[in-house]
């Protein structure tokens, strides 16, 4: 049992022979020239340069919704199974690389230790549970200390470096390095990502629950105080782990490689007014991007009332939408051009429509039900493996 999620260790591990066989197949399929081309393409795109084409990432998994599509032919494991088995967790992360070598799409190879959104809440004493055993079940928080205990922890000082989550993250990365060491192409092109650190207001909500919205009106001083602490802890964690990984200028997540180190997740900000956002959230988002050398921003929901403010934050290179179907395309594309912020569009755009769009300021992640649909989509775009 662990102190955060209380997941029992079944003792079951990925068979070493099967792991070697699977990684050997991936290693032999990696095309170094294509990998170099993709990384240059994404880099140019995030700099808002006119690229040779719109980067297209084809995936059988919707990472934002934690939903897997049909069997891809690659071994994957439920959260409870991989929590105690770094090899299983790595194979889950390498599904996207497997898709990419088959489809020759524009993914940067990334792997993130999946430690759930409890990473930073656990610093404050939060614990969680993962009750389901299906592929798409994720942990959720089942206990958060009361406000007075949270404030007491803050007063005493929070030592993140010796925390369970920081130590587990580093242990997983070290094991991954050991696993991929015999595979030079995979070692060269796979980038390790930071854990899910959320963003200041998302973390505030995770610690306060629905009271977070009441606090904006009844306890603004508490909001200011806790948001300051959360912002500082995120920045400290980002910079500490980035230095550990040897990354000083670029961040990686969900097959993106972008200038800056941090991906700010800001879902709960879409549920408040623009005035509340500017008063309680925006200043900390600005500070966080400055502290981490920039990065990308994400939110689920509509968010049109704050999209322009987010894209105007210095250092925000891209905005990722968890619900692209709720966005006003004309609005976000105009804001994108005005601020040189790349749209990270997690939804398939029909090939005929995509061909008409300029190759600037857009990366499309096409979520497909299976590999064959992805192959057909890439063929329609005139791009075949």
C-alpha positions in Angstrom: 0.0 0.0 0.0 1.2 3.5 -0.7 0.2 6.6 1.5 -1.5 8.6 -1.3 -3.7 6.2 -3.3 -3.7 3.1 -1.1 -3.3 0.8 -4.2 -2.3 -2.7 -3.2 0.7 -4.1 -5.1 -0.5 -7.2 -6.9 3.1 -8.2 -7.6 2.3 -8.7 -11.2 4.9 -7.2 -13.6 5.3 -7.0 -17.4 7.1 -10.1 -18.6 10.8 -9.0 -19.4 10.8 -11.1 -22.6 7.6 -9.5 -23.9 8.9 -6.1 -22.9 12.1 -6.6 -24.9 10.2 -8.0 -27.9 7.8 -5.0 -27.9 10.5 -2.3 -27.5 12.7 -4.0 -30.1 9.8 -3.8 -32.6 9.3 -0.1 -31.8 13.1 0.6 -32.0 13.4 -0.9 -35.4 10.5 1.1 -36.7 11.8 4.5 -35.6 12.9 6.6 -38.6 15.5 9.2 -37.3 15.0 11.4 -40.3 11.3 11.6 -39.7 11.9 12.2 -36.0 14.2 15.2 -36.8 11.7 16.6 -39.3 8.8 16.4 -36.8 10.7 18.1 -34.0 11.8 20.9 -36.3 8.2 21.2 -37.6 6.7 21.5 -34.1 9.5 24.0 -33.0 8.8 26.2 -36.0 5.0 26.0 -35.4 5.3 27.0 -31.7 7.4 30.0 -32.8 4.4 30.9 -35.0 6.6 30.6 -38.2 5.1 29.6 -41.5 5.7 25.9 -41.4 5.8 23.5 -44.4 2.6 21.9 -43.2 0.1 21.9 -40.3 1.4 19.4 -37.8 -1.1 16.5 -37.4 -1.0 14.1 -34.5 -3.3 11.1 -34.9 -4.3 9.2 -31.7 -6.5 6.3 -30.7 -6.6 7.7 -27.2 -8.2 11.0 -26.0 -5.8 12.0 -23.3 -7.9 14.8 -22.0 -11.0 12.7 -21.6 -9.0 9.6 -20.5 -10.8 7.5 -23.1 -9.2 4.8 -25.1 -10.5 3.7 -28.5 -10.4 0.2 -30.0 -7.5 -2.2 -29.6 -4.4 -0.7 -31.2 -2.2 -3.8 -31.1 0.0 -2.2 -28.4 -0.1 -3.5 -24.8 -1.8 -1.1 -22.4 -2.7 -1.4 -18.7 -5.2 0.1 -16.3 -4.0 2.6 -13.7 -4.1 0.2 -10.8 -1.9 -2.2 -12.7 0.7 0.3 -13.7 1.0 2.2 -10.4 3.5 -0.3 -9.0 5.0 -1.3 -12.4 7.1 1.3 -14.2 7.4 -0.9 -17.3 3.6 -1.1 -17.6 3.4 2.7 -17.2 6.0 3.2 -19.9 4.3 0.9 -22.3 1.1 3.0 -21.8 3.0 6.1 -22.6 4.6 4.6 -25.7 1.3 3.8 -27.3 1.5 7.3 -29.0 5.0 6.5 -30.3 3.7 3.2 -31.7 0.9 5.0 -33.5 3.3 7.5 -34.9 5.8 5.1 -36.4 2.9 3.4 -38.2 1.2 6.5 -39.4 4.2 8.8 -39.8 2.3 11.6 -38.2 3.8 14.6 -36.4 4.0 13.6 -32.7 7.0 14.3 -30.6 7.7 11.2 -28.6 6.9 12.0 -24.9 6.4 9.9 -21.8 5.0 11.2 -18.6 5.0 9.4 -15.2 1.2 9.2 -14.7 0.9 10.0 -11.0 -2.6 11.6 -11.3 -3.7 15.0 -10.4 -2.9 14.3 -6.7 0.7 15.2 -7.2 0.6 18.6 -5.6 -2.6 18.2 -3.5 -0.7 15.4 -1.7 1.8 18.0 -0.4 -1.1 19.4 1.6 -2.2 16.0 2.9 -4.8 15.1 0.3 -5.3 11.4 -0.5 -7.2 9.6 -3.2 -8.6 6.4 -4.4 -8.7 4.5 -7.7 -11.8 2.2 -7.4 -12.1 1.0 -10.9 -10.0 -1.5 -12.8 -10.9 -0.7 -16.4 -8.4 0.9 -18.8 -9.8 4.4 -18.5 -10.4 4.6 -14.7 -8.4 7.3 -13.1 -7.9 8.2 -9.4 -9.9 10.9 -7.7 -9.4 12.7 -4.4 -11.4 11.2 -1.5 -9.9 13.2 1.4 -8.7 16.8 1.7 -7.7 18.2 5.1 -9.9 21.0 6.5 -8.9 24.6 5.9 -7.2 25.1 9.3 -4.9 22.1 8.7 -4.0 23.3 5.2 -3.1 26.7 6.7 -1.1 25.0 9.4 0.9 23.0 6.9 1.6 26.3 5.0 2.8 28.0 8.2 5.1 25.0 9.0 6.5 25.0 5.5 6.1 22.4 2.8 9.1 20.3 1.9 8.3 19.1 -1.6 11.7 17.6 -2.4 11.3 14.7 0.1 7.7 14.1 -0.6 6.4 10.7 -1.6 5.3 12.0 -5.1 8.7 13.6 -5.9 10.5 10.5 -4.9 8.2 8.2 -6.8 8.5 10.4 -10.0 12.3 10.3 -9.9 12.3 6.5 -9.2 10.1 6.0 -12.3 12.3 8.1 -14.5 15.4 6.3 -13.4 13.7 2.9 -14.1 12.6 4.2 -17.5 16.1 5.2 -18.4 17.3 1.7 -17.5 14.6 0.1 -19.6 15.2 2.1 -22.7 19.1 2.2 -22.5 19.5 -0.8 -24.9 17.5 1.0 -27.5 19.5 4.0 -28.9 16.8 5.4 -31.2 14.1 5.4 -28.5 16.6 6.8 -26.0 17.4 9.6 -28.4 13.9 10.6 -29.4 11.9 10.0 -26.3 11.4 13.0 -24.1 10.4 12.6 -20.4 7.6 15.0 -19.3 6.7 16.5 -16.0 3.9 15.0 -14.0 0.4 16.4 -13.9 0.8 19.5 -11.8 -2.5 21.2 -12.8 -2.6 25.0 -12.4 -3.1 27.4 -9.4 -6.9 27.7 -9.6 -7.4 24.0 -10.5 -5.4 23.1 -7.4 -7.3 25.6 -5.3 -10.5 23.8 -6.4 -9.0 20.4 -5.6 -8.2 21.5 -2.1 -11.4 23.5 -1.4 -14.0 21.7 -3.5 -17.1 23.7 -4.5 -16.3 26.1 -1.6 -13.6 27.5 -4.0 -16.3 29.5 -5.8 -17.8 30.8 -2.5 -14.4 31.8 -1.4 -14.1 34.2 -4.3 -16.9 36.2 -2.7 -16.7 35.5 1.1 -13.0 34.8 1.6 -11.0 36.7 -1.0 -8.0 37.0 1.4 -7.9 33.2 1.7 -8.0 32.9 -2.1 -5.1 35.4 -2.5 -3.0 33.7 0.2 -3.5 30.1 -1.0 -3.1 31.0 -4.7 0.2 32.6 -3.9 1.5 29.5 -2.2 0.2 27.2 -4.9 1.8 29.3 -7.6 5.2 29.2 -5.8 5.0 25.5 -5.2 4.1 24.8 -8.8 7.1 26.9 -10.0 9.4 25.2 -7.5 8.3 21.8 -8.6 8.5 22.6 -12.4 12.0 24.1 -12.1 13.3 21.3 -9.8 12.1 18.5 -11.9 13.1 20.2 -15.2 16.6 20.6 -13.9 16.6 16.9 -12.8 15.5 16.0 -16.4 18.2 18.3 -17.9 15.6 20.4 -19.6 16.1 24.2 -19.2 14.3 25.6 -22.2 11.7 23.2 -23.6 8.7 21.3 -22.1 7.1 18.2 -23.3 3.6 16.8 -22.8 1.1 14.7 -24.7 3.4 14.6 -27.8 4.0 18.3 -28.0 7.4 19.9 -27.6 7.2 23.6 -26.8 9.3 26.5 -25.7 9.1 27.0 -21.9 8.7 24.4 -19.2 5.1 24.3 -18.0 1.7 23.3 -19.1 -0.9 25.2 -17.0 -4.2 23.4 -16.6 -7.0 25.9 -15.9 -10.3 24.2 -16.3 -12.0 25.8 -13.3 -11.3 29.3 -14.5 -13.8 28.8 -17.3 -16.6 28.6 -14.7 -16.1 32.1 -13.3 -16.6 35.5 -14.8 -13.9 37.4 -16.6 -13.8 39.9 -13.7 -13.2 37.2 -11.2 -10.6 35.6 -13.4 -8.7 38.8 -13.8 -8.9 39.5 -10.0 -8.1 36.1 -8.6 -6.4 33.9 -11.2 -4.8 35.8 -14.1 -2.0 37.5 -12.0 -0.8 34.1 -10.8 -1.0 32.6 -14.3 1.2 35.5 -15.5 3.7 35.0 -12.6 3.8 31.2 -13.2 4.7 31.6 -16.9 7.4 34.1 -16.0 8.8 31.8 -13.3 8.9 28.7 -15.7 10.1 30.3 -18.9 6.7 30.1 -20.5 4.9 27.1 -21.9 1.4 26.1 -23.0 -2.1 26.6 -21.4 -5.0 24.2 -21.3 -8.6 24.4 -20.3 -11.7 22.3 -20.6 -15.1 24.0 -21.1 -16.0 27.0 -23.1 -13.7 29.7 -21.8 -14.3 32.3 -24.4 -14.6 35.1 -21.8 -10.9 34.5 -20.8 -9.4 33.1 -24.0 -7.9 36.5 -25.1 -6.5 37.2 -21.6 -4.8 33.8 -21.5 -3.3 34.1 -25.0 -2.0 37.6 -24.1 0.1 36.2 -21.2 3.8 36.6 -22.0 5.3 33.2 -22.6 2.1 31.3 -23.5 3.0 29.6 -26.7 -0.1 27.5 -27.2 -3.6 27.1 -26.0 -5.0 23.6 -25.8 -8.8 23.0 -25.7 -10.2 20.1 -23.8 -13.6 20.8 -25.5 -12.8 22.1 -29.0 -16.5 21.6 -29.9 -17.4 24.4 -27.5 -15.1 26.9 -29.0 -15.9 29.8 -31.3 -13.5 29.0 -34.2 -13.5 32.5 -35.6 -12.8 34.0 -32.2 -10.0 31.8 -31.2 -8.3 31.9 -34.6 -8.4 35.7 -34.6 -7.0 35.8 -31.0 -4.3 33.3 -32.1 -3.2 35.6 -34.9 -3.2 38.7 -32.7 -1.1 37.1 -30.0 1.0 34.6 -32.0 -0.4 31.8 -29.8 -0.7 28.3 -31.4 -4.1 26.6 -31.3 -3.7 23.0 -30.0 -6.9 21.5 -31.5 -7.8 18.1 -30.1 -10.3 17.2 -32.7 -10.2 15.8 -36.2 -10.6 18.5 -38.8 -11.9 17.0 -42.1 -9.0 16.6 -44.5 -10.7 18.8 -47.2 -11.1 21.6 -44.7 -7.6 21.2 -43.2 -6.0 21.5 -46.6 -7.5 25.0 -46.9 -6.0 26.3 -43.7 -2.7 28.2 -43.6 0.3 26.2 -42.2 0.8 28.6 -39.3 -0.4 28.7 -35.7 -2.2 25.4 -35.6 -1.5 21.8 -34.4 -4.3 19.3 -34.9 -4.7 16.2 -32.8 -7.1 13.9 -34.6 -8.8 11.4 -32.3 -9.7 8.3 -34.3 -11.4 5.0 -33.3 -8.6 2.8 -34.7 -5.3 2.7 -36.5 -7.0 2.0 -39.9 -9.1 5.2 -39.6 -6.0 7.1 -38.8 -4.2 5.6 -41.8 -7.1 6.6 -44.1 -7.1 10.2 -42.7 -3.4 10.6 -43.3 -3.9 9.2 -46.8 -6.6 11.8 -47.5 -4.1 14.4 -46.4 -1.7 13.1 -49.0 0.6 11.8 -46.3 1.2 8.0 -46.2 3.7 6.0 -44.3 
